[in-house]
Amino acid sequence: MPVNLFAPNPADLRPVPGVRLGIAEAGIRKAGRKDLTVILLDEGSGVAGVFTRNRFCAAPVQVCREHLSTGSGIRALLINTGNANAGTGFDGLVRARATCEALARHLKLEPTQVLPFSTGVIMETLPLDRLEAGLPAALADADLDHWERAAQAIMTTDTVPKAASRVIELDGVPVTITGISKGAGMIRPNMATMLGFLATDATIEPSLLNRIAYELAEGSFNRVTVDGDTSTNDSFVVVATNKADHKPVIALDEGHGATLMAAMMDVARQLAQAIVRDGEGATKFITVRVEGGKSQQECRQVAYAIAHSPLVKTAFFASDPNLGRILAAVGYAGIDDLDQSLIDLYLDDVHVAVRGGRNPAYREEDGQRVMRQSEITVKVRLGRGEASDTVWTCDLSHEYVTINADYRS
């Protein structure tokens, strides 16, 4: 069961002017499930994306990068679940490009105006005939209000759809931000998430979109881990339809640009944290905050060492305050000049370690009380500087093994 995460209410997901979503059953892997999504964008929309840093990246990731680099003006996104089209060699590229050509024919667009996305099993041939056969139904279904249905259609091992929405005002004009994501396992994005799509009708200077996508990913999806595995298919796309009638956003650090970025970051973090809350077999949502570093990078390095540790994660699953595992992870995080005598460790309000040693006032029953909670904050103070950073993760349970052992069956 997900950790304090519930399926979104479709009524709470606000439509974004200029974006329509259509869903169909194409039988990509299994019959009788919605597994094909098209997202149609009005002319004049801006699109930017960030993608996996895994060098063994999937064919659709390669094609997305190619099409975005052409500057053709992206008008449609095509998403299938059930098959990742990764580890499929040159044939996978041919099939990814063919899906773009097929959708482009229906929409009377150039193939380079379509971005393809796939998620699911790796090293299996994408069933191009089924995907193409499903396109007319997906296009006929396209509607402004289908965000929740699209969130369902992109799921793989997720147990609930993931979506979030906000409405703000810029220059007195309502602006909508709505997004969906999917992911539950093979999560250590190192760029974004398994799949994430965030759209707004804000009017944004086109040259800012790449920076917006990067900063949103850095502040949200690049702060989560379930199991430390970076996927072959990670993709995060930001769309601005430029429909809202306010002064264009030309800077992000002040005025309504800063207001917009704060709201978009809020939605992106909800989507990223939802992935951790729905982590495969997760029973606990854990915030790891590292303070007092010389740089934000080294703080994140320590936070990820803790968040990736199987020993730490299994201790949290068992509610076992074997907290030396956390200190060990801090020590092997790779900071060569780390002074252990300056390190403090907290579990929520419980001060566990002082200056590298057990706090004389610490009682194991206090640590166990915190570890039994469904939401826990681990805080480490390094005593080296003023920088800080935060990562979100979950515990590691027997169910994680079961899910991944049975995934292809």
Stockholm file with secondary structure:
# STOCKHOLM 1.0

chainA/1-409         MPVNLFAPNPADLRPVPGVRLGIAEAGIRKAGRKDLTVILLDEGSGVAGVFTRNRFCAAPVQVCREHLSTGSGIRALLINTGNANAGTGFDGLVRARATCEALARHLKLEPTQVLPFSTGVIMETLPLDRLEAGLPAALADADLDHWERAAQAIMTTDTVPKAASRVIELDGVPVTITGISKGAGMIRPNMATMLGFLATDATIEPSLLNRIAYELAEGSFNRVTVDGDTSTNDSFVVVATNKADHKPVIALDEGHGATLMAAMMDVARQLAQAIVRDGEGATKFITVRVEGGKSQQECRQVAYAIAHSPLVKTAFFASDPNLGRILAAVGYAGIDDLDQSLIDLYLDDVHVAVRGGRNPAYREEDGQRVMRQSEITVKVRLGRGEASDTVWTCDLSHEYVTINADYRS
#=GR chainA/1-409 SS CCSSCCCCCGGGSCCCTTEEEEEECCCSSSTTSCCEEEEEECTTCEEEEEECCCSSCCHHHHHHHHHHHHTCCCCEEEEEEEECCCSCHHHHHHHHHHHHHHHHHHHTCCGGGEEEEEEEESSSCCCHHHHHHHHHHHHHTCBTTCHHHHHHHTCSSCSSCEEEEEEEEETTEEEEEEEEEECSSSCCCSSSCSEEEEEECCCBCGGGHHHHHHHHHHHTGGGBCSSSCCCSSCEEEEEECCCSCSCCBCCSSSHHHHHHHHHHHHHHHHHHHHHHHTCTTCCCEEEEEEEEESSHHHHHHHHHHHHHCHHHHHHHHHTCCCTHHHHHHHHTSSCTTCCGGGCEEEETTEEEEETTEECTTCCHHHHHHHHTSSEEEEEEECSSCSEEEEEEEECCCHHHHHHHHSTTC
#=GC SS_cons         CCSSCCCCCGGGSCCCTTEEEEEECCCSSSTTSCCEEEEEECTTCEEEEEECCCSSCCHHHHHHHHHHHHTCCCCEEEEEEEECCCSCHHHHHHHHHHHHHHHHHHHTCCGGGEEEEEEEESSSCCCHHHHHHHHHHHHHTCBTTCHHHHHHHTCSSCSSCEEEEEEEEETTEEEEEEEEEECSSSCCCSSSCSEEEEEECCCBCGGGHHHHHHHHHHHTGGGBCSSSCCCSSCEEEEEECCCSCSCCBCCSSSHHHHHHHHHHHHHHHHHHHHHHHTCTTCCCEEEEEEEEESSHHHHHHHHHHHHHCHHHHHHHHHTCCCTHHHHHHHHTSSCTTCCGGGCEEEETTEEEEETTEECTTCCHHHHHHHHTSSEEEEEEECSSCSEEEEEEEECCCHHHHHHHHSTTC
//
